[in-house]
Amino acid sequence: MPILTARDQAAVRKEFERIAGPVKLVIFSQELTAAELCQQNEQLVREVAELSDKITVEVLNLAIDRERAEAYGVDQVPAIVVEGSRDYGIRFYGVPLGYEFSNLIDSIIVASTGEPALAEETLASLRALASDVEIKVFSTPT
Amino acid sequence: MAVASDRVRSTVIEATEFPELSRAYQVMGVPKVVINDRVQFEGAVPERDFLGAVLQAVETP
């Protein structure tokens, strides 16, 4: 059973007209920890990737691909890393459904362009940051 | 913001799937934003306020 309805697919395809460059979605799974959620996450990401030929998918295992997980700073499953021409630091923990699904789609588009939709003042302040910033956004599907 | 600066990493966490993390960060309502484990707020805020929270989080205490 597909997760995305025909209507979802059409809406995402429309959004994906704005994709500028290649995007890689790196999935971290670990069946022992959260089999059902990891399978659902993989399926969702694959269904999304099918809607644009600019999106590729790589599936890694948190327990086996430890070096990659460490390099990405990923320590939970299921996880998704959204990479554009480079790794911008966009991560999702958990299956991004409902409200988070539109966040995922927006993240893919922003990562593909490398151009955040922020005010010039915000961009200038962010460029001037002298130390690392780690933002966690807790969300729910509804 | 993550795209705008190499200094910024942003993780969206599905609160119900990670109850331990949600408990640790005392998530009562969503969206809840936690920056550098120092500054936090609940609900959607204007971009200017979000930036203010980021800058507050990197200020030396």
N, CA and C atoms of all chains as a GROMACS GRO file, in nm:
protein
  609
    1MET      N    1   0.084  -0.121   0.000
    1MET     CA    2   0.000   0.000   0.000
    1MET      C    3   0.087   0.125   0.000
    2PRO      N    4   0.071   0.210  -0.101
    2PRO     CA    5   0.149   0.335  -0.099
    2PRO      C    6   0.104   0.427   0.015
    3ILE      N    7   0.198   0.505   0.067
    3ILE     CA    8   0.165   0.601   0.173
    3ILE      C    9   0.104   0.727   0.112
    4LEU      N   10   0.163   0.770  -0.001
    4LEU     CA   11   0.115   0.892  -0.065
    4LEU      C   12  -0.002   0.861  -0.159
    5THR      N   13  -0.108   0.938  -0.147
    5THR     CA   14  -0.221   0.923  -0.238
    5THR      C   15  -0.186   0.988  -0.372
    6ALA      N   16  -0.267   0.962  -0.472
    6ALA     CA   17  -0.244   1.022  -0.604
    6ALA      C   18  -0.247   1.174  -0.593
    7ARG      N   19  -0.332   1.222  -0.504
    7ARG     CA   20  -0.343   1.367  -0.484
    7ARG      C   21  -0.216   1.424  -0.420
    8ASP      N   22  -0.163   1.351  -0.318
    8ASP     CA   23  -0.035   1.392  -0.256
    8ASP      C   24   0.074   1.399  -0.362
    9GLN      N   25   0.080   1.293  -0.443
    9GLN     CA   26   0.184   1.286  -0.546
    9GLN      C   27   0.177   1.404  -0.641
   10ALA      N   28   0.056   1.438  -0.682
   10ALA     CA   29   0.039   1.550  -0.775
   10ALA      C   30   0.084   1.681  -0.711
   11ALA      N   31   0.048   1.698  -0.582
   11ALA     CA   32   0.085   1.822  -0.512
   11ALA      C   33   0.237   1.832  -0.497
   12VAL      N   34   0.300   1.720  -0.464
   12VAL     CA   35   0.446   1.721  -0.445
   12VAL      C   36   0.516   1.743  -0.579
   13ARG      N   37   0.465   1.678  -0.684
   13ARG     CA   38   0.524   1.700  -0.818
   13ARG      C   39   0.523   1.848  -0.855
   14LYS      N   40   0.415   1.913  -0.823
   14LYS     CA   41   0.400   2.056  -0.851
   14LYS      C   42   0.507   2.134  -0.773
   15GLU      N   43   0.521   2.102  -0.643
   15GLU     CA   44   0.624   2.167  -0.560
   15GLU      C   45   0.763   2.142  -0.616
   16PHE      N   46   0.784   2.020  -0.662
   16PHE     CA   47   0.918   1.980  -0.708
   16PHE      C   48   0.959   2.046  -0.840
   17GLU      N   49   0.865   2.119  -0.902
   17GLU     CA   50   0.904   2.196  -1.020
   17GLU      C   51   1.009   2.300  -0.983
   18ARG      N   52   1.015   2.333  -0.852
   18ARG     CA   53   1.111   2.434  -0.804
   18ARG      C   54   1.247   2.374  -0.768
   19ILE      N   55   1.262   2.242  -0.776
   19ILE     CA   56   1.391   2.180  -0.744
   19ILE      C   57   1.495   2.225  -0.846
   20ALA      N   58   1.606   2.279  -0.795
   20ALA     CA   59   1.707   2.337  -0.885
   20ALA      C   60   1.821   2.240  -0.916
   21GLY      N   61   1.868   2.168  -0.816
   21GLY     CA   62   1.983   2.080  -0.834
   21GLY      C   63   1.961   1.948  -0.764
   22PRO      N   64   2.060   1.860  -0.770
   22PRO     CA   65   2.044   1.728  -0.711
   22PRO      C   66   2.032   1.732  -0.558
   23VAL      N   67   1.950   1.641  -0.507
   23VAL     CA   68   1.930   1.627  -0.362
   23VAL      C   69   1.948   1.481  -0.326
   24LYS      N   70   2.023   1.456  -0.220
   24LYS     CA   71   2.036   1.318  -0.173
   24LYS      C   72   1.968   1.305  -0.037
   25LEU      N   73   1.881   1.206  -0.026
   25LEU     CA   74   1.817   1.177   0.102
   25LEU      C   75   1.885   1.055   0.162
   26VAL      N   76   1.957   1.075   0.270
   26VAL     CA   77   2.027   0.965   0.336
   26VAL      C   78   1.942   0.919   0.454
   27ILE      N   79   1.900   0.794   0.447
   27ILE     CA   80   1.813   0.737   0.552
   27ILE      C   81   1.898   0.655   0.647
   28PHE      N   82   1.873   0.671   0.775
   28PHE     CA   83   1.931   0.580   0.874
   28PHE      C   84   1.820   0.494   0.932
   29SER      N   85   1.841   0.363   0.928
   29SER     CA   86   1.745   0.269   0.984
   29SER      C   87   1.816   0.180   1.085
   30GLN      N   88   1.741   0.107   1.159
   30GLN     CA   89   1.795   0.004   1.247
   30GLN      C   90   1.675  -0.081   1.288
   31GLU      N   91   1.660  -0.192   1.217
   31GLU     CA   92   1.539  -0.272   1.232
   31GLU      C   93   1.518  -0.320   1.375
   32LEU      N   94   1.628  -0.346   1.445
   32LEU     CA   95   1.615  -0.398   1.582
   32LEU      C   96   1.550  -0.298   1.676
   33THR      N   97   1.574  -0.170   1.649
   33THR     CA   98   1.526  -0.066   1.739
   33THR      C   99   1.382  -0.025   1.709
   34ALA      N  100   1.353  -0.005   1.581
   34ALA     CA  101   1.221   0.046   1.544
   34ALA      C  102   1.187  -0.002   1.403
   35ALA      N  103   1.165  -0.132   1.391
   35ALA     CA  104   1.146  -0.193   1.259
   35ALA      C  105   1.034  -0.128   1.179
   36GLU      N  106   0.918  -0.116   1.242
   36GLU     CA  107   0.801  -0.068   1.169
   36GLU      C  108   0.819   0.077   1.123
   37LEU      N  109   0.868   0.161   1.215
   37LEU     CA  110   0.888   0.302   1.180
   37LEU      C  111   0.995   0.318   1.074
   38CYS      N  112   1.102   0.238   1.083
   38CYS     CA  113   1.210   0.247   0.984
   38CYS      C  114   1.161   0.205   0.847
   39GLN      N  115   1.079   0.099   0.842
   39GLN     CA  116   1.025   0.054   0.713
   39GLN      C  117   0.932   0.160   0.653
   40GLN      N  118   0.850   0.218   0.741
   40GLN     CA  119   0.757   0.322   0.696
   40GLN      C  120   0.835   0.443   0.643
   41ASN      N  121   0.942   0.478   0.716
   41ASN     CA  122   1.024   0.592   0.677
   41ASN      C  123   1.091   0.568   0.541
   42GLU      N  124   1.146   0.450   0.523
   42GLU     CA  125   1.212   0.416   0.396
   42GLU      C  126   1.113   0.421   0.281
   43GLN      N  127   0.995   0.364   0.306
   43GLN     CA  128   0.893   0.364   0.201
   43GLN      C  129   0.851   0.505   0.163
   44LEU      N  130   0.830   0.589   0.265
   44LEU     CA  131   0.788   0.727   0.240
   44LEU      C  132   0.894   0.801   0.158
   45VAL      N  133   1.020   0.787   0.199
   45VAL     CA  134   1.129   0.858   0.131
   45VAL      C  135   1.141   0.809  -0.015
   46ARG      N  136   1.128   0.679  -0.034
   46ARG     CA  137   1.135   0.627  -0.172
   46ARG      C  138   1.020   0.678  -0.258
   47GLU      N  139   0.902   0.685  -0.198
   47GLU     CA  140   0.787   0.736  -0.274
   47GLU      C  141   0.808   0.883  -0.312
   48VAL      N  142   0.868   0.960  -0.221
   48VAL     CA  143   0.896   1.102  -0.249
   48VAL      C  144   1.002   1.112  -0.360
   49ALA      N  145   1.108   1.029  -0.347
   49ALA     CA  146   1.219   1.036  -0.443
   49ALA      C  147   1.173   1.001  -0.584
   50GLU      N  148   1.071   0.915  -0.594
   50GLU     CA  149   1.019   0.877  -0.726
   50GLU      C  150   0.954   0.993  -0.800
   51LEU      N  151   0.923   1.099  -0.726
   51LEU     CA  152   0.852   1.211  -0.786
   51LEU      C  153   0.945   1.314  -0.850
   52SER      N  154   1.075   1.292  -0.838
   52SER     CA  155   1.170   1.382  -0.906
   52SER      C  156   1.295   1.304  -0.944
   53ASP      N  157   1.342   1.324  -1.068
   53ASP     CA  158   1.463   1.252  -1.109
   53ASP      C  159   1.589   1.318  -1.053
   54LYS      N  160   1.572   1.428  -0.978
   54LYS     CA  161   1.687   1.494  -0.916
   54LYS      C  162   1.715   1.441  -0.775
   55ILE      N  163   1.627   1.354  -0.725
   55ILE     CA  164   1.644   1.303  -0.588
   55ILE      C  165   1.697   1.161  -0.589
   56THR      N  166   1.804   1.138  -0.511
   56THR     CA  167   1.854   1.003  -0.493
   56THR      C  168   1.842   0.964  -0.346
   57VAL      N  169   1.841   0.833  -0.321
   57VAL     CA  170   1.822   0.783  -0.185
   57VAL      C  171   1.936   0.688  -0.150
   58GLU      N  172   1.987   0.701  -0.029
   58GLU     CA  173   2.085   0.605   0.022
   58GLU      C  174   2.035   0.558   0.158
   59VAL      N  175   2.035   0.427   0.178
   59VAL     CA  176   1.990   0.374   0.306
   59VAL      C  177   2.108   0.321   0.385
   60LEU      N  178   2.125   0.370   0.506
   60LEU     CA  179   2.234   0.325   0.592
   60LEU      C  180   2.177   0.266   0.720
   61ASN      N  181   2.260   0.190   0.788
   61ASN     CA  182   2.220   0.129   0.914
   61ASN      C  183   2.297   0.195   1.028
   62LEU      N  184   2.222   0.245   1.126
   62LEU     CA  185   2.284   0.320   1.236
   62LEU      C  186   2.390   0.238   1.309
   63ALA      N  187   2.364   0.106   1.323
   63ALA     CA  188   2.457   0.021   1.398
   63ALA      C  189   2.578  -0.019   1.314
   64ILE      N  190   2.557  -0.037   1.183
   64ILE     CA  191   2.665  -0.085   1.098
   64ILE      C  192   2.747   0.031   1.040
   65ASP      N  193   2.677   0.131   0.989
   65ASP     CA  194   2.747   0.244   0.926
   65ASP      C  195   2.776   0.353   1.031
   66ARG      N  196   2.850   0.312   1.133
   66ARG     CA  197   2.870   0.402   1.247
   66ARG      C  198   2.947   0.528   1.213
   67GLU      N  199   3.048   0.512   1.126
   67GLU     CA  200   3.130   0.630   1.092
   67GLU      C  201   3.048   0.734   1.019
   68ARG      N  202   2.963   0.685   0.927
   68ARG     CA  203   2.877   0.779   0.852
   68ARG      C  204   2.779   0.847   0.948
   69ALA      N  205   2.723   0.768   1.040
   69ALA     CA  206   2.627   0.823   1.137
   69ALA      C  207   2.694   0.931   1.221
   70GLU      N  208   2.816   0.903   1.262
   70GLU     CA  209   2.889   0.999   1.345
   70GLU      C  210   2.919   1.126   1.265
   71ALA      N  211   2.960   1.107   1.140
   71ALA     CA  212   2.991   1.222   1.055
   71ALA      C  213   2.868   1.310   1.036
   72TYR      N  214   2.752   1.247   1.025
   72TYR     CA  215   2.627   1.323   1.009
   72TYR      C  216   2.571   1.370   1.144
   73GLY      N  217   2.625   1.319   1.252
   73GLY     CA  218   2.572   1.354   1.383
   73GLY      C  219   2.437   1.291   1.410
   74VAL      N  220   2.411   1.176   1.349
   74VAL     CA  221   2.282   1.109   1.366
   74VAL      C  222   2.294   1.000   1.473
   75ASP      N  223   2.204   1.004   1.573
   75ASP     CA  224   2.210   0.902   1.678
   75ASP      C  225   2.072   0.843   1.710
   76GLN      N  226   1.975   0.866   1.621
   76GLN     CA  227   1.842   0.811   1.642
   76GLN      C  228   1.793   0.750   1.510
   77VAL      N  229   1.699   0.658   1.518
   77VAL     CA  230   1.631   0.607   1.399
   77VAL      C  231   1.481   0.608   1.420
   78PRO      N  232   1.404   0.619   1.312
   78PRO     CA  233   1.451   0.649   1.177
   78PRO      C  234   1.496   0.794   1.162
   79ALA      N  235   1.596   0.814   1.075
   79ALA     CA  236   1.645   0.949   1.051
   79ALA      C  237   1.659   0.973   0.901
   80ILE      N  238   1.646   1.100   0.864
   80ILE     CA  239   1.667   1.140   0.724
   80ILE      C  240   1.762   1.259   0.724
   81VAL      N  241   1.865   1.252   0.641
   81VAL     CA  242   1.954   1.366   0.617
   81VAL      C  243   1.918   1.420   0.479
   82VAL      N  244   1.891   1.549   0.471
   82VAL     CA  245   1.859   1.610   0.341
   82VAL      C  246   1.982   1.687   0.293
   83GLU      N  247   2.048   1.634   0.189
   83GLU     CA  248   2.171   1.694   0.139
   83GLU      C  249   2.149   1.757   0.002
   84GLY      N  250   2.199   1.876  -0.016
   84GLY     CA  251   2.198   1.939  -0.148
   84GLY      C  252   2.334   1.922  -0.210
   85SER      N  253   2.388   2.030  -0.268
   85SER     CA  254   2.522   2.021  -0.327
   85SER      C  255   2.624   1.993  -0.217
   86ARG      N  256   2.585   2.020  -0.092
   86ARG     CA  257   2.665   1.975   0.022
   86ARG      C  258   2.570   1.950   0.139
   87ASP      N  259   2.625   1.906   0.252
   87ASP     CA  260   2.541   1.880   0.368
   87ASP      C  261   2.518   2.011   0.443
   88TYR      N  262   2.395   2.058   0.440
   88TYR     CA  263   2.363   2.185   0.506
   88TYR      C  264   2.329   2.166   0.654
   89GLY      N  265   2.316   2.042   0.698
   89GLY     CA  266   2.282   2.018   0.838
   89GLY      C  267   2.133   2.003   0.863
   90ILE      N  268   2.060   1.953   0.763
   90ILE     CA  269   1.915   1.933   0.779
   90ILE      C  270   1.888   1.787   0.814
   91ARG      N  271   1.823   1.765   0.927
   91ARG     CA  272   1.794   1.630   0.975
   91ARG      C  273   1.648   1.615   1.014
   92PHE      N  274   1.595   1.496   0.994
   92PHE     CA  275   1.462   1.462   1.045
   92PHE      C  276   1.472   1.334   1.127
   93TYR      N  277   1.421   1.336   1.248
   93TYR     CA  278   1.410   1.214   1.328
   93TYR      C  279   1.263   1.175   1.334
   94GLY      N  280   1.234   1.051   1.297
   94GLY     CA  281   1.096   1.004   1.296
   94GLY      C  282   1.040   1.015   1.155
   95VAL      N  283   0.926   0.950   1.134
   95VAL     CA  284   0.865   0.950   1.001
   95VAL      C  285   0.795   1.084   0.977
   96PRO      N  286   0.841   1.162   0.879
   96PRO     CA  287   0.782   1.294   0.859
   96PRO      C  288   0.648   1.288   0.784
   97LEU      N  289   0.543   1.263   0.858
   97LEU     CA  290   0.409   1.259   0.798
   97LEU      C  291   0.330   1.382   0.843
   98GLY      N  292   0.217   1.403   0.782
   98GLY     CA  293   0.130   1.514   0.821
   98GLY      C  294   0.199   1.648   0.803
   99TYR      N  295   0.195   1.728   0.910
   99TYR     CA  296   0.253   1.862   0.903
   99TYR      C  297   0.401   1.858   0.868
  100GLU      N  298   0.472   1.757   0.922
  100GLU     CA  299   0.615   1.746   0.898
  100GLU      C  300   0.647   1.710   0.752
  101PHE      N  301   0.550   1.651   0.685
  101PHE     CA  302   0.573   1.612   0.547
  101PHE      C  303   0.601   1.737   0.461
  102SER      N  304   0.524   1.843   0.485
  102SER     CA  305   0.548   1.965   0.407
  102SER      C  306   0.684   2.026   0.444
  103ASN      N  307   0.726   2.007   0.570
  103ASN     CA  308   0.861   2.052   0.608
  103ASN      C  309   0.968   1.977   0.529
  104LEU      N  310   0.946   1.847   0.513
  104LEU     CA  311   1.041   1.765   0.437
  104LEU      C  312   1.050   1.814   0.293
  105ILE      N  313   0.934   1.836   0.232
  105ILE     CA  314   0.931   1.881   0.092
  105ILE      C  315   0.999   2.018   0.078
  106ASP      N  316   0.967   2.110   0.172
  106ASP     CA  317   1.031   2.242   0.170
  106ASP      C  318   1.183   2.230   0.185
  107SER      N  319   1.226   2.140   0.275
  107SER     CA  320   1.369   2.122   0.300
  107SER      C  321   1.441   2.071   0.175
  108ILE      N  322   1.374   1.981   0.103
  108ILE     CA  323   1.432   1.926  -0.020
  108ILE      C  324   1.452   2.039  -0.121
  109ILE      N  325   1.351   2.125  -0.133
  109ILE     CA  326   1.359   2.234  -0.231
  109ILE      C  327   1.468   2.334  -0.192
  110VAL      N  328   1.472   2.372  -0.064
  110VAL     CA  329   1.575   2.467  -0.018
  110VAL      C  330   1.715   2.407  -0.035
  111ALA      N  331   1.730   2.280  -0.002
  111ALA     CA  332   1.862   2.215  -0.018
  111ALA      C  333   1.903   2.210  -0.165
  112SER      N  334   1.804   2.199  -0.254
  112SER     CA  335   1.836   2.190  -0.398
  112SER      C  336   1.881   2.324  -0.454
  113THR      N  337   1.832   2.433  -0.396
  113THR     CA  338   1.868   2.566  -0.446
  113THR      C  339   1.984   2.625  -0.366
  114GLY      N  340   1.996   2.586  -0.241
  114GLY     CA  341   2.097   2.646  -0.153
  114GLY      C  342   2.060   2.789  -0.116
  115GLU      N  343   1.935   2.825  -0.145
  115GLU     CA  344   1.893   2.963  -0.117
  115GLU      C  345   1.778   2.967  -0.017
  116PRO      N  346   1.810   2.996   0.109
  116PRO     CA  347   1.705   3.002   0.210
  116PRO      C  348   1.613   3.121   0.190
  117ALA      N  349   1.485   3.102   0.221
  117ALA     CA  350   1.387   3.210   0.207
  117ALA      C  351   1.382   3.289   0.337
  118LEU      N  352   1.490   3.364   0.364
  118LEU     CA  353   1.497   3.442   0.487
  118LEU      C  354   1.527   3.588   0.453
  119ALA      N  355   1.494   3.675   0.548
  119ALA     CA  356   1.519   3.818   0.527
  119ALA      C  357   1.670   3.844   0.523
  120GLU      N  358   1.710   3.947   0.451
  120GLU     CA  359   1.852   3.981   0.436
  120GLU      C  360   1.919   4.002   0.572
  121GLU      N  361   1.845   4.064   0.663
  121GLU     CA  362   1.898   4.090   0.798
  121GLU      C  363   1.929   3.958   0.871
  122THR      N  364   1.838   3.862   0.856
  122THR     CA  365   1.858   3.731   0.918
  122THR      C  366   1.980   3.662   0.857
  123LEU      N  367   1.991   3.667   0.725
  123LEU     CA  368   2.104   3.602   0.656
  123LEU      C  369   2.235   3.663   0.703
  124ALA      N  370   2.240   3.794   0.716
  124ALA     CA  371   2.363   3.862   0.758
  124ALA      C  372   2.402   3.819   0.898
  125SER      N  373   2.305   3.810   0.989
  125SER     CA  374   2.334   3.768   1.126
  125SER      C  375   2.384   3.624   1.130
  126LEU      N  376   2.323   3.539   1.047
  126LEU     CA  377   2.363   3.397   1.046
  126LEU      C  378   2.503   3.381   0.988
  127ARG      N  379   2.534   3.462   0.886
  127ARG     CA  380   2.668   3.455   0.827
  127ARG      C  381   2.775   3.497   0.928
  128ALA      N  382   2.736   3.581   1.022
  128ALA     CA  383   2.833   3.634   1.119
  128ALA      C  384   2.850   3.544   1.242
  129LEU      N  385   2.778   3.432   1.247
  129LEU     CA  386   2.785   3.345   1.365
  129LEU      C  387   2.929   3.297   1.386
  130ALA      N  388   2.975   3.304   1.511
  130ALA     CA  389   3.113   3.266   1.541
  130ALA      C  390   3.118   3.129   1.609
  131SER      N  391   3.002   3.076   1.648
  131SER     CA  392   3.002   2.942   1.708
  131SER      C  393   2.886   2.860   1.652
  132ASP      N  394   2.890   2.731   1.680
  132ASP     CA  395   2.791   2.640   1.623
  132ASP      C  396   2.654   2.654   1.688
  133VAL      N  397   2.551   2.633   1.607
  133VAL     CA  398   2.414   2.642   1.656
  133VAL      C  399   2.343   2.511   1.623
  134GLU      N  400   2.285   2.450   1.725
  134GLU     CA  401   2.214   2.324   1.707
  134GLU      C  402   2.068   2.347   1.742
  135ILE      N  403   1.983   2.343   1.640
  135ILE     CA  404   1.840   2.370   1.660
  135ILE      C  405   1.762   2.239   1.658
  136LYS      N  406   1.686   2.216   1.764
  136LYS     CA  407   1.594   2.102   1.764
  136LYS      C  408   1.453   2.157   1.754
  137VAL      N  409   1.376   2.100   1.662
  137VAL     CA  410   1.236   2.140   1.649
  137VAL      C  411   1.150   2.018   1.677
  138PHE      N  412   1.081   2.019   1.789
  138PHE     CA  413   0.990   1.908   1.820
  138PHE      C  414   0.856   1.935   1.753
  139SER      N  415   0.807   1.834   1.683
  139SER     CA  416   0.684   1.852   1.607
  139SER      C  417   0.600   1.725   1.617
  140THR      N  418   0.477   1.732   1.572
  140THR     CA  419   0.393   1.612   1.563
  140THR      C  420   0.322   1.617   1.428
  141PRO      N  421   0.275   1.501   1.380
  141PRO     CA  422   0.212   1.498   1.248
  141PRO      C  423   0.087   1.584   1.238
  142THR      N  424   0.018   1.608   1.351
  142THR     CA  425  -0.107   1.684   1.342
  142THR      C  426  -0.096   1.820   1.409
  143MET      N  427   1.756   2.816   0.800
  143MET     CA  428   1.872   2.870   0.872
  143MET      C  429   1.993   2.779   0.857
  144ALA      N  430   1.968   2.647   0.850
  144ALA     CA  431   2.078   2.552   0.832
  144ALA      C  432   2.144   2.573   0.696
  145VAL      N  433   2.063   2.607   0.596
  145VAL     CA  434   2.118   2.629   0.463
  145VAL      C  435   2.195   2.762   0.459
  146ALA      N  436   2.151   2.857   0.540
  146ALA     CA  437   2.212   2.990   0.538
  146ALA      C  438   2.349   2.993   0.602
  147SER      N  439   2.378   2.901   0.694
  147SER     CA  440   2.506   2.904   0.763
  147SER      C  441   2.558   2.764   0.791
  148ASP      N  442   2.688   2.745   0.766
  148ASP     CA  443   2.750   2.616   0.797
  148ASP      C  444   2.756   2.592   0.948
  149ARG      N  445   2.735   2.697   1.024
  149ARG     CA  446   2.737   2.686   1.170
  149ARG      C  447   2.609   2.622   1.223
  150VAL      N  448   2.503   2.623   1.142
  150VAL     CA  449   2.371   2.584   1.192
  150VAL      C  450   2.332   2.444   1.146
  151ARG      N  451   2.294   2.363   1.242
  151ARG     CA  452   2.236   2.232   1.210
  151ARG      C  453   2.095   2.230   1.269
  152SER      N  454   2.001   2.178   1.192
  152SER     CA  455   1.863   2.179   1.236
  152SER      C  456   1.802   2.039   1.226
  153THR      N  457   1.747   1.992   1.336
  153THR     CA  458   1.686   1.859   1.339
  153THR      C  459   1.539   1.869   1.376
  154VAL      N  460   1.454   1.818   1.290
  154VAL     CA  461   1.311   1.811   1.320
  154VAL      C  462   1.284   1.676   1.385
  155ILE      N  463   1.227   1.677   1.503
  155ILE     CA  464   1.207   1.553   1.578
  155ILE      C  465   1.057   1.526   1.595
  156GLU      N  466   1.015   1.406   1.554
  156GLU     CA  467   0.876   1.367   1.569
  156GLU      C  468   0.855   1.332   1.716
  157ALA      N  469   0.789   1.421   1.789
  157ALA     CA  470   0.784   1.412   1.935
  157ALA      C  471   0.724   1.280   1.986
  158THR      N  472   0.617   1.231   1.922
  158THR     CA  473   0.551   1.112   1.975
  158THR      C  474   0.634   0.986   1.953
  159GLU      N  475   0.722   0.988   1.850
  159GLU     CA  476   0.806   0.870   1.824
  159GLU      C  477   0.931   0.868   1.913
  160PHE      N  478   0.962   0.982   1.975
  160PHE     CA  479   1.080   0.990   2.062
  160PHE      C  480   1.040   1.044   2.200
  161PRO      N  481   0.960   0.962   2.273
  161PRO     CA  482   0.908   1.010   2.401
  161PRO      C  483   1.019   1.045   2.502
  162GLU      N  484   1.130   0.972   2.496
  162GLU     CA  485   1.237   1.001   2.594
  162GLU      C  486   1.299   1.138   2.568
  163LEU      N  487   1.326   1.164   2.439
  163LEU     CA  488   1.381   1.297   2.404
  163LEU      C  489   1.281   1.406   2.441
  164SER      N  490   1.153   1.380   2.412
  164SER     CA  491   1.050   1.480   2.440
  164SER      C  492   1.039   1.507   2.589
  165ARG      N  493   1.053   1.399   2.668
  165ARG     CA  494   1.050   1.416   2.814
  165ARG      C  495   1.171   1.495   2.860
  166ALA      N  496   1.289   1.458   2.806
  166ALA     CA  497   1.412   1.523   2.848
  166ALA      C  498   1.407   1.674   2.820
  167TYR      N  499   1.339   1.711   2.712
  167TYR     CA  500   1.331   1.853   2.678
  167TYR      C  501   1.197   1.914   2.718
  168GLN      N  502   1.122   1.840   2.801
  168GLN     CA  503   0.995   1.889   2.856
  168GLN      C  504   0.903   1.948   2.749
  169VAL      N  505   0.882   1.867   2.646
  169VAL     CA  506   0.794   1.912   2.537
  169VAL      C  507   0.648   1.896   2.580
  170MET      N  508   0.579   2.008   2.599
  170MET     CA  509   0.438   2.003   2.638
  170MET      C  510   0.350   2.036   2.517
  171GLY      N  511   0.397   2.127   2.434
  171GLY     CA  512   0.324   2.165   2.314
  171GLY      C  513   0.418   2.170   2.196
  172VAL      N  514   0.364   2.161   2.076
  172VAL     CA  515   0.447   2.167   1.956
  172VAL      C  516   0.398   2.280   1.866
  173PRO      N  517   0.480   2.335   1.779
  173PRO     CA  518   0.623   2.306   1.774
  173PRO      C  519   0.697   2.364   1.895
  174LYS      N  520   0.798   2.290   1.941
  174LYS     CA  521   0.885   2.342   2.046
  174LYS      C  522   1.027   2.346   1.990
  175VAL      N  523   1.091   2.459   2.006
  175VAL     CA  524   1.225   2.479   1.952
  175VAL      C  525   1.324   2.489   2.066
  176VAL      N  526   1.433   2.411   2.057
  176VAL     CA  527   1.539   2.416   2.158
  176VAL      C  528   1.670   2.446   2.084
  177ILE      N  529   1.738   2.551   2.126
  177ILE     CA  530   1.861   2.593   2.057
  177ILE      C  531   1.980   2.576   2.151
  178ASN      N  532   2.076   2.496   2.108
  178ASN     CA  533   2.198   2.468   2.186
  178ASN      C  534   2.167   2.424   2.330
  179ASP      N  535   2.053   2.361   2.348
  179ASP     CA  536   2.010   2.315   2.480
  179ASP      C  537   2.003   2.430   2.582
  180ARG      N  538   2.000   2.553   2.535
  180ARG     CA  539   2.005   2.668   2.625
  180ARG      C  540   1.880   2.755   2.618
  181VAL      N  541   1.836   2.778   2.495
  181VAL     CA  542   1.723   2.869   2.475
  181VAL      C  543   1.608   2.790   2.413
  182GLN      N  544   1.488   2.808   2.464
  182GLN     CA  545   1.376   2.734   2.408
  182GLN      C  546   1.250   2.818   2.405
  183PHE      N  547   1.163   2.784   2.310
  183PHE     CA  548   1.033   2.849   2.305
  183PHE      C  549   0.934   2.756   2.238
  184GLU      N  550   0.805   2.781   2.266
  184GLU     CA  551   0.699   2.700   2.207
  184GLU      C  552   0.617   2.782   2.110
  185GLY      N  553   0.569   2.717   2.007
  185GLY     CA  554   0.480   2.783   1.911
  185GLY      C  555   0.558   2.850   1.800
  186ALA      N  556   0.484   2.887   1.695
  186ALA     CA  557   0.546   2.954   1.581
  186ALA      C  558   0.574   3.099   1.619
  187VAL      N  559   0.693   3.149   1.585
  187VAL     CA  560   0.728   3.287   1.615
  187VAL      C  561   0.775   3.356   1.486
  188PRO      N  562   0.769   3.489   1.484
  188PRO     CA  563   0.820   3.561   1.367
  188PRO      C  564   0.970   3.535   1.349
  189GLU      N  565   1.015   3.546   1.225
  189GLU     CA  566   1.156   3.518   1.192
  189GLU      C  567   1.252   3.598   1.280
  190ARG      N  568   1.219   3.725   1.304
  190ARG     CA  569   1.304   3.812   1.384
  190ARG      C  570   1.324   3.757   1.527
  191ASP      N  571   1.214   3.705   1.585
  191ASP     CA  572   1.221   3.650   1.721
  191ASP      C  573   1.301   3.520   1.722
  192PHE      N  574   1.284   3.439   1.616
  192PHE     CA  575   1.359   3.314   1.605
  192PHE      C  576   1.509   3.346   1.600
  193LEU      N  577   1.544   3.444   1.518
  193LEU     CA  578   1.685   3.485   1.508
  193LEU      C  579   1.735   3.536   1.643
  194GLY      N  580   1.651   3.612   1.713
  194GLY     CA  581   1.688   3.662   1.845
  194GLY      C  582   1.721   3.548   1.940
  195ALA      N  583   1.642   3.439   1.932
  195ALA     CA  584   1.666   3.323   2.017
  195ALA      C  585   1.798   3.255   1.980
  196VAL      N  586   1.827   3.248   1.850
  196VAL     CA  587   1.955   3.189   1.804
  196VAL      C  588   2.072   3.271   1.858
  197LEU      N  589   2.062   3.401   1.846
  197LEU     CA  590   2.173   3.488   1.890
  197LEU      C  591   2.189   3.481   2.042
  198GLN      N  592   2.076   3.470   2.111
  198GLN     CA  593   2.081   3.455   2.257
  198GLN      C  594   2.152   3.325   2.297
  199ALA      N  595   2.127   3.220   2.218
  199ALA     CA  596   2.182   3.089   2.249
  199ALA      C  597   2.334   3.083   2.229
  200VAL      N  598   2.388   3.169   2.144
  200VAL     CA  599   2.532   3.165   2.120
  200VAL      C  600   2.610   3.271   2.199
  201GLU      N  601   2.533   3.357   2.269
  201GLU     CA  602   2.600   3.456   2.353
  201GLU      C  603   2.679   3.388   2.463
  202THR      N  604   2.794   3.439   2.493
  202THR     CA  605   2.871   3.380   2.604
  202THR      C  606   2.804   3.420   2.735
  203PRO      N  607   2.788   3.324   2.823
  203PRO     CA  608   2.714   3.352   2.945
  203PRO      C  609   2.787   3.453   3.038
   0.00000   0.00000   0.00000
